[in-house]
Amino acid sequence: MSHFDEVIPRIGTNSEKWDDVKNLFGTEAIIPMWVADMDFKPPYAVHQAFQKLLDHGIFGYSMTVPGLKPSIIDWLATRHGYRVDESAIFLNAAVVPSISMAIRSLTEKGDAVLMHSPVYHPFFLVTAQTERVVTLTPLIYEDGAYQVDWADFEEKVKQVELFILCNPHNPGCRSWTREELQKMVALCERYGVPIISDEIHSDLTMPGVTHTPLAVATPDYEAQIVTLMAPTKTFNLAGIKASFFITTNPEFQKKFDYEAKYTSRPELNSFGAVGMEAAYRFGAEWVDELRDYIFANYQYTKAEIEKHCPAVGVTKLEATYLMWLDCRSLGLDDKTILQNLIDAGVGVQMGSDFGVAGSGFVRLNIACPKETLQKGVACLIAGLKKSN
């Protein structure tokens, strides 16, 4: 029995995923499989790091944990072949605020920002909130996987001042290949466009799939790349707010520092700092077991959908723990599909949340114990059958 099989009750723990279902779905009779939050405890070493702080009992102002940046450097080099100097690493509470800061630092109000579509919705929400123009290049969905529309990408990249990449891609499950990344960068370089690369899901590739950091794929363009990463998705630590970004460009660093004067960029809290270091120092074996567990969940869910709802397409899962289901053949709008799934007892995120190009798709979080997964998938099948 895997330790990931343990069902840990989360109702009544102020969990957004579990305790907010009545507000989100109109009923408490829901198995939540929506937000990107796992139902697993992090590695024991992380608990130990937290416990040490708790046992001391004083939570005053803290300094940066001395071993934190070295732990990041070791993790990136070992897991991804990404060699980074400590001077290029900057800590921040979360990835989305870092995206906002990068947009404000590298563009002006009214500038256009390019992103694929569908894509993680804060990309276009933050861009609009910072008074920039959202420019979308739709991905092509073929044979259960997304591909870049290269002609459209080049046409759009001519018109923008910044490109935001999701690598691996959320919600499309793609781990972009080195060749695809190089082609994207070649076009950005041709038109002088810097890149923000959100790589928060980089550790969550499936068996046989390798994550390639954008800066590793294209080292000659590294100075024009800002890489965003965090342990929060990998180790289920979103609640402690801990992330970092990487830039080797002194001019970018200067712009970020200038912007931080007005936004008061937060340092990591005490738990975020020690939790990140412990996870990166001691969490490798845990992550490897997690990836195998998620892939087994994916195979189970895929088989059940193909058996009971063959009209629903299952996107190939290369990375993340978020399945992407093609329900367009059902001929129903997202609102109707969602209500049918709610009535059947499962809460999901509809594809239209990720832009118009996501309409007709469902994003399903499978990072949960098998017992929870089986119950949730049974509800999912019932809801899809009602939609068929």
C-alpha positions in Angstrom: 0.0 0.0 0.0 1.3 3.4 -1.0 1.3 6.2 1.6 -0.5 8.2 -1.1 -3.4 5.9 -0.6 -4.1 7.5 2.8 -7.4 9.4 2.8 -7.0 12.5 4.9 -10.2 14.3 5.7 -10.0 18.0 4.7 -13.5 19.2 5.4 -13.4 21.7 8.2 -9.7 22.6 7.7 -10.4 25.9 5.8 -9.5 24.1 2.6 -10.5 26.1 -0.5 -10.8 22.9 -2.5 -13.1 21.1 0.0 -14.7 23.7 2.2 -15.8 26.1 -0.6 -17.8 23.6 -2.6 -21.2 24.9 -1.5 -20.3 28.4 -2.7 -18.8 27.2 -6.0 -21.1 24.4 -6.9 -24.3 25.1 -4.9 -24.1 21.9 -2.9 -21.9 20.2 -0.3 -22.5 16.8 -1.9 -19.5 17.1 -4.1 -16.2 15.3 -4.6 -13.9 18.3 -5.5 -11.6 17.6 -8.5 -11.1 21.1 -9.7 -8.4 23.5 -8.3 -4.7 22.4 -8.6 -4.3 21.2 -5.0 -3.4 17.7 -4.1 -4.9 15.6 -1.3 -1.5 14.3 -0.2 0.7 15.2 2.7 4.1 16.6 1.7 7.3 14.7 2.4 8.0 14.0 6.1 11.1 16.1 6.0 8.9 19.1 5.3 6.8 18.2 8.4 9.9 18.0 10.4 11.1 21.4 9.3 7.7 22.9 10.2 7.7 21.1 13.6 11.1 22.5 14.5 9.7 26.0 14.0 6.6 25.2 16.0 8.5 23.7 18.8 10.7 26.8 19.1 7.4 28.7 19.4 8.5 32.3 18.4 7.6 33.6 15.0 9.2 37.0 14.7 10.9 38.6 11.7 13.2 36.1 10.0 16.2 36.2 7.8 16.6 34.2 4.6 17.4 30.6 5.3 21.1 30.2 4.4 20.7 26.9 2.6 17.6 27.8 0.6 19.2 29.1 -2.6 21.8 26.3 -2.6 19.0 23.8 -2.3 17.2 25.4 -5.3 20.5 25.3 -7.3 21.1 21.6 -6.5 17.5 20.6 -7.3 17.5 22.4 -10.7 20.9 20.9 -11.7 20.0 17.4 -10.6 16.4 17.2 -11.9 16.5 19.4 -15.0 20.2 19.9 -15.9 19.5 23.6 -15.3 22.6 25.3 -13.8 21.9 28.6 -12.2 24.0 31.0 -10.2 22.7 32.2 -6.8 22.8 35.8 -8.0 20.1 35.0 -10.6 17.6 33.6 -8.1 15.0 35.9 -6.5 12.4 34.8 -3.9 8.8 35.8 -4.0 5.6 34.6 -2.3 3.9 33.2 -5.4 4.2 32.8 -9.2 1.2 34.8 -10.2 2.4 38.0 -8.4 5.8 37.4 -10.1 4.0 37.3 -13.5 2.3 40.6 -12.7 5.6 42.2 -11.6 7.4 40.9 -14.7 4.7 42.3 -17.0 4.8 45.7 -15.2 8.6 45.7 -15.3 9.1 44.7 -19.0 6.2 46.5 -20.7 4.2 49.7 -20.7 0.5 50.2 -20.3 -1.2 49.5 -23.7 1.6 47.1 -24.8 0.5 43.7 -26.2 1.3 40.5 -24.4 1.2 37.1 -26.2 0.1 33.8 -24.8 -1.2 30.5 -26.1 -4.8 29.6 -25.8 -6.3 27.9 -23.9 -4.0 28.7 -21.0 -3.9 29.1 -17.3 -6.4 31.9 -16.8 -4.3 34.2 -14.5 -2.1 34.8 -17.6 -4.8 36.8 -19.3 -6.5 38.1 -16.1 -3.2 39.7 -14.8 -2.4 41.0 -18.2 -5.7 42.8 -18.5 -5.5 44.0 -14.9 -2.2 45.7 -15.5 -3.7 47.5 -18.5 -1.9 45.6 -21.2 -3.5 44.1 -24.3 -4.1 40.3 -24.3 -3.0 38.7 -27.6 -3.9 35.0 -28.0 -2.4 32.4 -30.4 -4.7 29.4 -30.4 -3.1 26.0 -30.1 -4.1 23.2 -32.5 -5.8 20.2 -30.9 -5.1 17.0 -32.9 -5.1 13.3 -31.9 -5.5 14.0 -28.3 -2.7 16.6 -28.0 -1.9 20.3 -28.5 0.5 21.6 -31.1 1.6 25.2 -31.8 0.1 26.9 -34.8 3.4 28.2 -36.0 2.1 30.5 -38.7 -0.3 32.2 -36.3 2.4 32.4 -33.6 4.8 34.2 -35.9 2.1 36.6 -37.1 1.1 37.4 -33.5 4.6 37.7 -32.1 5.4 40.5 -34.5 2.7 42.6 -32.8 3.7 42.2 -29.1 6.2 43.3 -26.5 6.2 40.2 -24.3 5.4 36.4 -24.6 4.2 34.4 -21.6 4.9 30.7 -21.9 3.3 27.9 -19.8 6.0 25.1 -19.7 4.7 22.5 -19.0 1.4 23.6 -20.4 -1.7 24.0 -18.1 -4.4 23.0 -19.0 -3.2 21.2 -22.1 -0.9 18.6 -20.4 2.0 19.2 -22.8 5.6 19.1 -21.9 7.1 21.1 -24.7 10.0 19.5 -26.5 13.4 21.1 -26.9 12.7 21.6 -30.6 9.4 23.3 -30.0 10.9 25.6 -27.4 13.8 26.4 -29.7 11.4 27.3 -32.5 9.3 29.6 -30.2 12.5 31.4 -29.0 13.8 31.7 -32.6 10.6 33.6 -33.5 10.8 35.7 -30.3 14.4 36.6 -31.0 13.6 37.5 -34.6 11.2 40.2 -33.4 13.0 41.2 -30.2 10.4 39.8 -27.7 11.4 38.8 -24.2 9.8 35.7 -22.5 8.3 34.9 -19.1 8.3 31.1 -18.7 6.0 29.8 -16.0 7.5 26.4 -15.1 5.7 25.7 -11.9 4.7 22.2 -13.1 8.2 21.3 -14.2 8.7 18.5 -11.7 5.4 16.8 -12.5 6.2 15.0 -15.8 4.9 11.6 -16.4 7.1 8.4 -17.1 9.2 8.7 -20.2 8.7 12.5 -20.4 11.4 15.0 -19.6 10.9 18.6 -18.7 13.3 21.0 -20.6 13.6 24.5 -19.0 13.3 27.2 -21.7 16.7 28.6 -20.6 18.3 25.2 -21.0 16.8 24.7 -24.5 18.0 28.1 -25.7 21.0 29.3 -23.6 21.9 32.0 -26.1 18.6 33.8 -25.4 18.7 33.2 -21.6 19.2 36.9 -20.9 15.8 37.6 -22.4 14.0 34.9 -20.4 12.5 35.1 -16.9 11.8 31.7 -15.5 9.2 31.2 -12.7 9.3 28.1 -10.5 8.0 26.9 -7.1 7.8 23.8 -4.9 4.2 24.5 -4.2 2.6 22.4 -7.0 5.3 19.7 -6.7 5.0 19.2 -2.9 1.4 20.4 -2.3 2.6 23.5 -0.4 0.4 26.2 -2.0 -0.8 27.4 1.3 2.6 28.5 2.6 3.3 30.9 -0.4 6.8 30.2 -1.6 8.2 30.6 -5.1 11.2 32.1 -7.0 12.1 33.5 -10.3 15.3 33.4 -12.3 16.8 36.1 -14.5 20.5 36.6 -15.5 19.7 40.0 -17.1 21.1 42.9 -14.9 18.7 45.3 -16.7 15.7 43.1 -15.9 16.9 42.7 -12.3 17.2 46.5 -12.0 13.6 47.0 -13.4 12.2 44.4 -11.0 13.9 46.1 -8.0 12.4 49.4 -9.2 9.0 47.9 -9.5 9.3 46.2 -6.1 9.7 49.7 -4.4 6.0 50.3 -5.3 4.6 46.9 -4.8 6.6 45.8 -1.7 7.5 42.4 -3.1 7.0 40.0 -0.1 9.8 37.9 1.2 9.0 34.3 2.0 7.4 33.7 5.4 9.3 31.5 7.9 7.4 28.4 7.0 7.7 29.0 3.3 11.5 29.3 3.5 12.1 26.2 5.6 9.5 24.2 3.8 11.0 25.0 0.4 14.5 24.1 1.5 13.4 20.8 3.1 11.4 19.8 0.1 14.2 20.4 -2.4 16.8 18.8 -0.1 15.0 15.7 0.8 11.9 15.3 -1.5 13.3 13.6 -4.6 12.2 10.1 -3.8 8.8 11.3 -2.7 8.3 13.2 -6.0 9.3 10.1 -8.0 6.7 8.0 -6.2 4.1 10.8 -6.6 4.6 10.9 -10.4 4.1 7.1 -10.6 1.0 7.3 -8.5 -0.5 10.2 -10.6 0.2 8.3 -13.8 -1.6 5.2 -12.4 -4.5 7.5 -11.6 -4.4 8.8 -15.1 -4.4 5.3 -16.6 -7.3 4.2 -14.4 -9.4 7.3 -15.3 -8.6 7.1 -19.0 -9.6 3.4 -19.1 -12.9 4.2 -17.3 -13.8 7.0 -19.6 -12.9 5.0 -22.7 -15.0 2.1 -21.5 -18.1 4.0 -20.4 -18.0 7.3 -22.3 -16.0 6.7 -25.5 -17.4 9.9 -27.1 -15.2 11.9 -24.6 -11.6 12.3 -25.7 -8.8 12.0 -23.2 -5.8 14.3 -23.8 -2.4 12.6 -23.5 -1.0 13.4 -20.1 2.7 14.4 -20.4 2.8 16.6 -17.3 0.8 18.0 -14.4 -1.9 16.1 -12.4 -4.7 17.8 -14.3 -6.4 15.8 -17.0 -8.0 17.6 -20.0 -11.1 16.0 -21.3 -12.5 16.8 -24.8 -16.3 16.8 -24.4 -17.1 18.8 -27.5 -18.7 15.8 -29.2 -21.5 15.9 -26.5 -22.9 18.9 -28.3 -23.6 20.8 -25.0 -22.4 24.1 -23.7 -20.0 24.3 -20.7 -22.7 25.4 -18.3 -24.9 22.4 -19.0 -22.0 19.9 -18.8 -20.9 21.4 -15.5 -24.4 21.2 -14.0 -24.7 17.6 -15.1 -21.4 16.8 -13.4 -22.5 18.7 -10.2 -25.8 16.8 -10.2 -23.8 13.6 -10.4 -21.6 14.6 -7.4 -18.3 15.8 -8.8 -16.9 19.4 -9.0 -14.5 20.2 -12.0 -13.2 23.2 -13.8 -14.7 23.9 -17.2 -12.4 24.6 -20.1 -14.0 28.0 -20.9 -12.3 29.2 -17.7 -9.0 29.0 -19.7 -10.3 31.1 -22.6 -12.7 30.6 -25.5 -10.4 28.0 -27.0 -11.1 25.8 -24.0 -14.8 25.6 -24.4 -16.1 22.1 -24.5 -13.3 20.7 -22.4 -13.2 19.7 -18.7 -10.1 20.0 -16.5 -10.0 17.2 -13.9 -7.6 17.0 -10.9 -6.6 13.4 -10.3 -4.0 14.1 -7.5 -5.9 12.2 -4.8 -5.9 8.8 -3.1 -7.3 5.9 -5.2 -10.4 5.6 -3.0 -11.3 9.3 -3.6 -10.4 8.9 -7.3 -12.7 5.9 -7.8 -15.6 7.7 -6.2 -15.0 10.9 -8.2 -14.5 9.1 -11.5 -17.8 7.1 -10.9 -19.6 10.5 -10.5 -17.8 11.9 -13.5 -18.9 8.9 -15.7 -22.5 9.4 -14.4 -22.4 13.1 -15.3 -20.9 12.5 -18.7 -23.5 9.8 -19.5 -26.2 12.3 -18.6 -24.6 14.8 -21.0 -24.4 12.2 -23.8 
